[in-house]
Amino acid sequence: MQPPVPAQRLKSMRAAYGAWSATTTGLTVLAFPLDRHLAGPLGGRLAVRYGPRRLAALGAAFPVDGA
């Protein structure tokens, strides 16, 4: 099953959380890739220091994306 297209996600978010303005909705959606952008360098440093295999195992042990 494929995830819904972004427009459908925005509609479901607006239905769940109330009618937000377009600016508020856009800033909220912007936060999702922004955390990955900021965590990327940290993950790279940890992979170099502890090894990618350990880091991948830790990531598999503690999923935080809610899926």
BALOBA-1460 file (C-alpha; in Angstrom, 3 decimals):
// residues 67
<rec num="1" residu="m" x="0.000" y="0.000" z="0.000"/>
<rec num="2" residu="q" x="1.422" y="3.368" z="-0.996"/>
<rec num="3" residu="p" x="1.297" y="6.346" z="1.353"/>
<rec num="4" residu="p" x="-1.190" y="9.039" z="0.415"/>
<rec num="5" residu="v" x="-0.038" y="11.922" z="-1.728"/>
<rec num="6" residu="p" x="0.951" y="15.095" z="0.167"/>
<rec num="7" residu="a" x="-2.306" y="16.886" z="-0.646"/>
<rec num="8" residu="q" x="-4.278" y="14.084" z="0.984"/>
<rec num="9" residu="r" x="-2.012" y="14.182" z="4.025"/>
<rec num="10" residu="l" x="-2.605" y="17.897" z="4.402"/>
<rec num="11" residu="k" x="-6.351" y="17.402" z="4.170"/>
<rec num="12" residu="s" x="-6.253" y="14.714" z="6.840"/>
<rec num="13" residu="m" x="-4.066" y="16.897" z="9.086"/>
<rec num="14" residu="r" x="-6.443" y="19.816" z="8.710"/>
<rec num="15" residu="a" x="-9.390" y="17.543" z="9.506"/>
<rec num="16" residu="a" x="-7.666" y="16.124" z="12.581"/>
<rec num="17" residu="y" x="-6.270" y="19.345" z="14.021"/>
<rec num="18" residu="g" x="-8.705" y="21.977" z="12.837"/>
<rec num="19" residu="a" x="-8.549" y="24.539" z="10.081"/>
<rec num="20" residu="w" x="-5.021" y="25.913" z="10.117"/>
<rec num="21" residu="s" x="-3.886" y="28.689" z="7.845"/>
<rec num="22" residu="a" x="-1.811" y="27.793" z="4.817"/>
<rec num="23" residu="t" x="1.263" y="29.289" z="6.490"/>
<rec num="24" residu="t" x="0.849" y="27.251" z="9.672"/>
<rec num="25" residu="t" x="0.250" y="24.071" z="7.690"/>
<rec num="26" residu="g" x="3.301" y="24.724" z="5.517"/>
<rec num="27" residu="l" x="5.572" y="25.372" z="8.490"/>
<rec num="28" residu="t" x="4.317" y="22.213" z="10.183"/>
<rec num="29" residu="v" x="5.000" y="20.083" z="7.122"/>
<rec num="30" residu="l" x="8.427" y="21.738" z="6.763"/>
<rec num="31" residu="a" x="9.400" y="20.462" z="10.199"/>
<rec num="32" residu="f" x="9.309" y="16.809" z="9.074"/>
<rec num="33" residu="p" x="12.293" y="16.880" z="6.679"/>
<rec num="34" residu="l" x="14.029" y="19.583" z="8.707"/>
<rec num="35" residu="d" x="14.712" y="17.239" z="11.628"/>
<rec num="36" residu="r" x="16.308" y="14.717" z="9.278"/>
<rec num="37" residu="h" x="18.418" y="17.472" z="7.746"/>
<rec num="38" residu="l" x="19.688" y="18.522" z="11.145"/>
<rec num="39" residu="a" x="20.231" y="14.971" z="12.440"/>
<rec num="40" residu="g" x="22.150" y="13.819" z="9.341"/>
<rec num="41" residu="p" x="25.581" y="15.152" z="10.338"/>
<rec num="42" residu="l" x="25.167" y="13.796" z="13.851"/>
<rec num="43" residu="g" x="24.266" y="10.366" z="12.483"/>
<rec num="44" residu="g" x="27.306" y="10.461" z="10.209"/>
<rec num="45" residu="r" x="29.634" y="11.261" z="13.078"/>
<rec num="46" residu="l" x="28.133" y="8.490" z="15.198"/>
<rec num="47" residu="a" x="28.494" y="6.017" z="12.317"/>
<rec num="48" residu="v" x="32.174" y="6.896" z="11.908"/>
<rec num="49" residu="r" x="32.808" y="6.661" z="15.636"/>
<rec num="50" residu="y" x="30.828" y="3.504" z="16.492"/>
<rec num="51" residu="g" x="30.407" y="1.844" z="13.100"/>
<rec num="52" residu="p" x="27.411" y="1.827" z="10.801"/>
<rec num="53" residu="r" x="26.324" y="-1.660" z="11.831"/>
<rec num="54" residu="r" x="25.917" y="-0.727" z="15.499"/>
<rec num="55" residu="l" x="24.113" y="2.468" z="14.604"/>
<rec num="56" residu="a" x="21.734" y="0.620" z="12.267"/>
<rec num="57" residu="a" x="21.002" y="-1.949" z="14.973"/>
<rec num="58" residu="l" x="20.275" y="0.815" z="17.454"/>
<rec num="59" residu="g" x="18.014" y="2.535" z="14.954"/>
<rec num="60" residu="a" x="16.118" y="-0.707" z="14.358"/>
<rec num="61" residu="a" x="15.767" y="-1.285" z="18.093"/>
<rec num="62" residu="f" x="14.258" y="2.119" z="18.828"/>
<rec num="63" residu="p" x="11.892" y="3.229" z="16.087"/>
<rec num="64" residu="v" x="10.550" y="6.712" z="16.798"/>
<rec num="65" residu="d" x="8.597" y="7.544" z="13.660"/>
<rec num="66" residu="g" x="5.367" y="6.067" z="14.979"/>
<rec num="67" residu="a" x="4.921" y="3.562" z="12.161"/>
